[in-house]
């Protein structure tokens, strides 16, 4: 099996952010928690992602 390198980036400030940060630390998983990002930055991240998991999406008008 090849040595596959991946980068996990989590965007957003949901109510579970702290829980996910603690879990990543406990498991020794490298995760980049970026917090809240602008709409343009979000679009850029989505464009360059090879895998995208969208848990929730709230649109405020």
N, C-alpha and C positions, 0 to 999 in steps of 0.2 A: 504494500500500500504506500502511496506517495505521502510525503510529509506536506499536508495541506495547511497553509497559513490563512487565517481569517481575521477579520477585524470586526468587532461588534460595537456599533455606535447606537446609543439610545437617545432619542430626542424627546423632549417634553418634560412637563413638570407635574404629572399626575399624582394622585394621592398615594400611589404605591412606589414612587421613586425612591424614597428612603429605604423601603423594604428590599427593593431590588439591589440597591447599592450594598446593603449589608449582606445579602445573599451572595452577590458576586465576590465580595471580600472573603466571606466564609468558605466559599468553594474554590477560591484562588483563581477565579476567571477574570481575565483582563477585559474590562468593559469601559468604554468611553461614554460617560453620561454628559451630554451637551446641554441639558436643560431646555428652556424655551428658546426657540429660534424664530427668526422672521419668516414670513411666507416665502420670500425669495430664497432664503437659505434652505428652507424645507424642500422647495422644488429642486434645488441643486443636489441635495442629498438623495432625493428620490430618483433623480436622473442617473446618478452614478452608482446606485446600489445594484448589486448583482442579485441579491435576495432582499425582499422588502416584506416586513410583517407590520401590518397596520392594525393595532389593537382597537383604537377608538379615534374618532375624528369629530371635533366640535367646531362648528363654524359660527362665529359671532358676527352679527351685522349691526 
